[in-house]
Amino acid sequence: MAEPHLDYRNPFGLIEGSEGTITGTVVCAAAIAAVTGHVDTTRELSLAILGTVAVYWIAHLHASMIGSSLTYGHHPFAAFKTAFWHTLPIAGASVVPLGVLLVLTVFGASLRTAAYTALFATIGLLVVYSYLAGVRAGLDTTGRLAGAAAGGVLGVLVVLLKVALH
């Protein structure tokens, strides 16, 4: 896989690296859902989100690197370089939910309100990503909306799992 370059047609990594963007968004949603109500500050919630995303990113980075070496015989340094760029969208996906959380907190929202708004923003992102996947795949409006609904269901499942576990 070639090292990515700045592509103005794909600024959010939704064409190349899209699986990482989706994974990172789901991980963010899970972290917010799991931690909200168990932390007292925006800082603690932000660190929990960043820490969770970092663990998943490092795990994917390592798996991609080892897989590249095992499957294709790539030197570990070359495999790392390729895996780094390939998995970076996992880490980048936390930007929007964290931005929502921080902006709302700065403007005086309670931690609970900011956290749930960030969680709903991640669900919204999953809906948009799924719709865009339908567009990219050439689906008609019904197919696009079905894909968007599936993305929303995935986000809601994360919330329901949180509720079931706590």
N, C-alpha and C positions, 0 to 999 in steps of 0.2 A: 504494500500500500504506500503510495507516495505521501510525502509530508504535505499537509494542507497549507494553503496560502490564503491570504485575505481575498475572499470572494464576495463581491458586493451583491451577487445574485443569491447568496446563501449566508447572510450575516449571522444567523442564529444556529447554524449547524443542523438545519432541519432536512437537508438533502443528504449530505455526507455526515456521518456521525449521529444520525437521528436516533439510533437506538440508545446511545449514551444520554442524549437530551431527555428522552422519555424515561429511562431508568433513573436519572438524577431527579427528575420531577416527581416520580413516584416515591423515591426515597425521601425527598423533602417533605412530601405530604405525610408520609408515615412518621417521620421524625416530629413534625409539628403536632400531629394527632396524638402521638404517644406521650409527648412531654408536656403539652399544654395542661395546666392544672397541677403540675408537679414541680413547677419552677415559679420563682417569685419576681424575676426581673426579665426585661427584654434581653439583657446581656446573657443571662443563663440560657434562655431559649435560643438565642442566636448561636451560642457556643455549642448547644446540643445539636442544632441543625447542621452547623459546619462540621462538627465532629463526626456525626453520622454519615454525612455525604463524603467526608474524607475517607472514612473506613471503607465504604463501598467503592469509591474511586480507586483507592490503593489496591483493593482486592481485584477489581476488574483490570487494573493496570498490570498487576502481577500475572493474572490468568492469561491476559492477552499476550504478554511478553513470553511466558513459558510456552503457551500454545504455539506461538510463531516459531520459537526455537525447535520445539518438538515436531511440529508439522512440516515446516519448510526448511529446517536446518539453519535458521538465521542466527548469526552471532548475537549473544546476549545484549551487547551494546546497541547494535542495529535494531534488534527486536524491541528494546526499551524505547528507543527514539520513536519508532513507528507506533508502539503501543501508547506512549505518552500522548501523542497527538490524536490518536484514535479514541482514547478514553476521556480526554479532557472535557468534552461536553457533559459528562456526568457531574463534574465539579461545577461547571458553568451554569448548570440548570438551577442552582440554588440562588442565583442572583435575583431573579424576579420575586420569589417568595420572601427572601430576606429584605429586599427593597420595600415591598409592601409592608412588612412588619415594622421596619425602622421608620418609614415615612409616617405611618399612622401613629406610632408611638411619639414621634417628634411633634406631631400635631395634636397630641393630648388624648389619644384613644387609650383605653385601658389595655393592659396586656392581653386579657382574654379576647377583647374585640379585635385587636390587631392580629392576634394569633389565628383566630377563626377566619378573619378576612384573608390572611395569607394562605390559609388552608383552602378556602374557596377559590382563591386565585390559582392555586396549583391544579385544582380540579378543572377550572376554566381553561388552563393551559393544555391539559390533557384532551379536553374537548376540541380545542382549536387545532392541536397537533393531529388528532385523529381525523378531523375534517380535512385538513390540508393533505393528509395521506390519501384520502379518497379523491381529492382533486388531482393530485400527482398521479394516481393510478388510473385516472380517466373515468371514475365512477360517475353515474348520473346523480341528480340531487338526492334521490332516495338513498342511494348507496353512501353518499357523503354524510347525510344526516344519520344513517345507521352507524357509520363509523364514529361519528361525533358522539352519539349516544353511548356506544361501547366505551369510549374514552371516559365519558362522565361516570359510567357505571364502575369502571376501575377505580376512579377517585373516590366515589361513594363507598365502595367496598373497603378501602383503606380506613375511612372514617368509621364504618360499622365494625371493623376488626378492632379498632381502638376502643370503641364503646364496649364491645364484648369482652375485651381483656381487662377493663378497669371497672 
